Amino acid sequence: MNKKKSQKWSAQEKLRVVLEAAALGDEELGAFLRREGVHEPLLELWKQEMVEGLEGASQQKRTAKRQAEQDSHRIRTLERELARKERALTEAAALLLLQKKVRQIWGDEDDAIDPSSEQ
């Protein structure tokens, strides 16, 4: 006999009992439940817990999928923004380089101003 009056049933044991009970007819079920030390209301409770667990798992999968889609969209948006900023930075660097070369060729405008003429 597998009576577990004072012990807790593990999830695996509950699953085993529920699955075995599901395969039995009414007459066999009574004998099986007595042998296992389980009352029928407890068996029904375990069935309900399993159904709720499966429904919860499905909901978690849907939530995780939705979150993954949102994350993917956010990543694409950030990658586009990063590429745009990298192009702007490259352009700014090119303009600074061009400005430096122009100053080298034409001379710095600040050098052309005579400090004595400002007064």
C-alpha positions as CSV (number, residue, x, y, z in Angstrom):
1,M,0.0,0.0,0.0
2,N,1.1,3.5,-0.8
3,K,-0.8,5.4,1.8
4,K,0.6,8.9,2.3
5,K,-1.7,10.3,5.0
6,S,1.0,12.4,6.7
7,Q,3.3,12.8,3.8
8,K,3.2,15.3,1.0
9,W,2.7,14.0,-2.5
10,S,5.3,15.1,-5.1
11,A,4.2,16.5,-8.4
12,Q,5.5,13.3,-10.1
13,E,3.5,11.1,-7.8
14,K,0.4,13.2,-8.3
15,L,0.8,13.0,-12.1
16,R,1.3,9.3,-11.9
17,V,-1.8,8.8,-9.9
18,V,-3.9,11.0,-12.1
19,L,-2.7,9.4,-15.3
20,E,-3.2,5.9,-13.9
21,A,-6.7,6.8,-12.6
22,A,-7.7,8.2,-15.9
23,A,-7.1,4.9,-17.6
24,L,-9.3,2.9,-15.2
25,G,-13.1,2.2,-15.1
26,D,-15.3,3.1,-12.1
27,E,-14.9,-0.3,-10.4
28,E,-11.1,-0.4,-10.8
29,L,-10.8,3.3,-9.9
30,G,-12.2,2.7,-6.4
31,A,-9.8,-0.1,-5.7
32,F,-6.9,1.9,-7.1
33,L,-7.7,5.0,-5.0
34,R,-7.9,2.8,-1.8
35,R,-4.6,1.2,-2.7
36,E,-3.0,4.6,-3.2
37,G,-4.6,6.1,-0.2
38,V,-6.3,8.9,-2.2
39,H,-9.8,10.1,-1.9
40,E,-11.7,11.0,-5.0
41,P,-12.1,14.7,-4.2
42,L,-8.3,14.9,-3.8
43,L,-7.9,13.2,-7.2
44,E,-10.2,15.8,-8.7
45,L,-8.3,18.6,-7.1
46,W,-5.1,17.3,-8.6
47,K,-6.7,17.1,-12.0
48,Q,-7.8,20.7,-11.7
49,E,-4.3,21.8,-10.6
50,M,-2.8,20.1,-13.6
51,V,-5.3,21.8,-16.0
52,E,-4.6,25.1,-14.4
53,G,-0.9,24.5,-14.6
54,L,-1.1,23.7,-18.3
55,E,-3.2,26.8,-18.9
56,G,-0.8,28.9,-17.0
57,A,2.1,27.5,-19.0
58,S,0.3,28.3,-22.2
59,Q,-0.3,31.9,-21.0
60,Q,3.3,32.2,-20.1
61,K,4.4,31.0,-23.5
62,R,2.1,33.6,-25.1
63,T,3.4,36.3,-22.9
64,A,7.0,35.3,-23.6
65,K,6.4,35.3,-27.3
66,R,4.7,38.7,-27.2
67,Q,7.7,40.1,-25.1
68,A,10.2,38.6,-27.6
69,E,8.3,40.3,-30.5
70,Q,8.4,43.6,-28.6
71,D,12.1,43.2,-27.8
72,S,12.8,42.3,-31.5
73,H,11.0,45.5,-32.6
74,R,12.9,47.6,-30.1
75,I,16.2,46.1,-31.2
76,R,15.5,46.9,-34.8
77,T,14.5,50.5,-33.9
78,L,17.7,51.0,-31.8
79,E,19.8,49.5,-34.6
80,R,18.3,51.9,-37.1
81,E,18.9,54.8,-34.7
82,L,22.5,53.8,-34.1
83,A,23.2,53.5,-37.8
84,R,21.7,57.0,-38.4
85,K,23.9,58.4,-35.6
86,E,26.9,56.7,-36.9
87,R,26.3,58.2,-40.3
88,A,25.9,61.7,-38.7
89,L,29.1,61.2,-36.8
90,T,31.0,60.2,-39.9
91,E,29.7,63.2,-41.7
92,A,30.6,65.5,-38.8
93,A,34.1,64.0,-38.7
94,A,34.5,64.5,-42.5
95,L,33.3,68.1,-42.2
96,L,35.9,68.8,-39.4
97,L,38.6,67.2,-41.5
98,L,37.6,69.3,-44.5
99,Q,37.5,72.5,-42.3
100,K,41.0,71.7,-41.0
101,K,42.3,71.2,-44.6
102,V,40.7,74.5,-45.7
103,R,42.4,76.3,-42.9
104,Q,45.7,74.7,-43.8
105,I,45.3,75.8,-47.4
106,W,43.8,79.3,-46.9
107,G,45.2,80.0,-43.5
108,D,43.4,80.5,-40.3
109,E,41.0,83.5,-40.4
110,D,42.0,84.5,-36.9
111,D,45.6,85.0,-38.2
112,A,44.4,87.4,-40.9
113,I,42.9,89.8,-38.3
114,D,45.4,92.4,-37.1
115,P,45.0,92.9,-33.3
116,S,46.0,96.6,-33.6
117,S,43.2,97.4,-36.1
118,E,40.5,96.4,-33.6
119,Q,41.0,99.5,-31.5
